[in-house]
Amino acid sequence: MTQIFHPLLALIASATNNELAKYVEYLKEENKILRARIPGQVHTKMAERERLLKYGKVIGRAIEELMTIVTPSTFYRWVRDEKNPKARSKNPKGGQRKPEEVRALVLEIAKTTGFGLTRIVGELRKLGIKKISRSTVRNVLREEGIEPGPDR
């Protein structure tokens, strides 16, 4: 009895697959139109990458045909990085931390004189410390909970 329904179920399933294929083709064309309107590269945020990984890994190798935001090599790099999170931290953002002596000097000048950022940088340069910027002084003061402006 169940064998009678197999061809019918196969017909329904194939119609559904054909419809899904049409939907995918439409969405791919729509995506191409939208991508043509965006100049340059699309820079994804971490949450967006995680969403792409979540849905893309399920698809497998067929994802290479669907991808438009990133290249397959980028996607596979994300997969590798997800498996090995330490690999992601090879190239940390920002420069090296300033030596503790310089940080202590910034704090001392700020506490004793009440100078603002620019004036502190000027005093440090008079002392021979050339590689320091206003933003570095601001970050050092903020880390210590000191308001960066001259009106403390």
N, C-alpha and C positions, 0 to 999 in steps of 0.2 A: 504494500500500500504506500509506504513512504517513497518508493522508487518512482511512483507516478509524479510526485511533487518535485523531484530533483530538477527536471528540465525547467519547470516553472520558476523555482527558486534561483536557478542559474540565470535565467532570463532577467529576473528582477535585479539580481546582484550585478549583472553586466550593465544593465541600464543605469544603475546607480553609479557604477564605475565610470561609465561614459559621461554622465552628468558631472561627476567630480572632476574628471579630466577637463571638461569644458570650463568649469569654475576655475580650475588652476590656470588654464590658458588665459582666461579673461584677467585674472589677478596678475599674471605675469606681464601682460600687455599694459595694464593699468600702472603697474610698478615701473615699467620702462618709460611711460609718459611722465610720471612724477620724477623719476631720476633725471630725465632730460631737462627738467626745469630747475634742478639743483646744480649750481656751479661747483665744481671741485669735488673734494672727497667728503664723505659722511664720516664724522668722527663719533664713534659710539661710546657711550658711558658704560661703566662697569655693569650696572643693572640691565642695560640693553644687551650687553654681551652674554650675560647669564641667561637671559630669555632666549637669545638666538641659539645658545648651546643646548638649552633644555629641549627645544623643539627640533633642532637640527640633528642632534646625535641620534634621535629616534629614527630619522629618515635614512641614515647611513650614507653610503657613497652617492646616492642619488641627489644628495644636497648640492653637489657640484653643479648640477644642471639648473638648480633653482636660485642659487645665490646671485644677488645683485649688489648688496651693500658692501660686502667684502670679498676678497678673493678666497678660493678654497684653501690656499696655503695659510692665509691669516686665520681662517676658521680652525684648521687643524693645529695651528700653533696655540690657539686658545684652548683647544681640547688638551694638548700636552701640558700647558701651563696649569690647567685646572687639576690635572692628575698630580702635578709636581709644583705646589705653590712657591717653593723656594726659588724655582727657576725665574719667576716673575720679578724677584727682588734683585736681579743681577745689576740693574741700572737704576739705582735709587734717584729720586728727584732731589734737586737742590744741591747746593755746594757743601763743602766740608764745614763742620762745626768749628766756630772760632775757639782758639785756645782759652783755657780757664782764666789765664792772667788778663787777657783782653776783656773777657766778660766781667771779671771782677773790677777792672778799671772803669768800664762803662757804668757799672752799678755805683761805684764810689763817686764818680763825677756827678752822676745824676742825684745821688742822695745829698752830697755835701753842697753842691752849688745851685741845684734847682734849674740847671740849663735845659733847654729843649733839645730835640734831636740834632738839628743842624749845628748847634753850638757844641754839643758833645763830640760830634764828628770832627769839628774844627780843632778842638782841644786834643783829641787823639792824634790827629795829623801833626800837630805841633810837637807831640811826643815821639813822632817817627812811625806811627802806625798808619800806613798808607792804604792798606787793603781793607777798608771798612766803609760801609755805606749807611745812609740814614735808615734804610729798611732793616739792616742788621742790628743797629742800635735799638730800633723800635721793637724788633723781635726779642732781643735780650731783655729789655725792660718789661715787656708783656709777660714773658716767661716767669719773671720774678714778681709779677703782680704790681708793677709800678706803672702809673699812668705816664704815657710817653710825652705829653705836652709839658710846657714850662710851668703851667698852673697846677702843681700837684697839691 
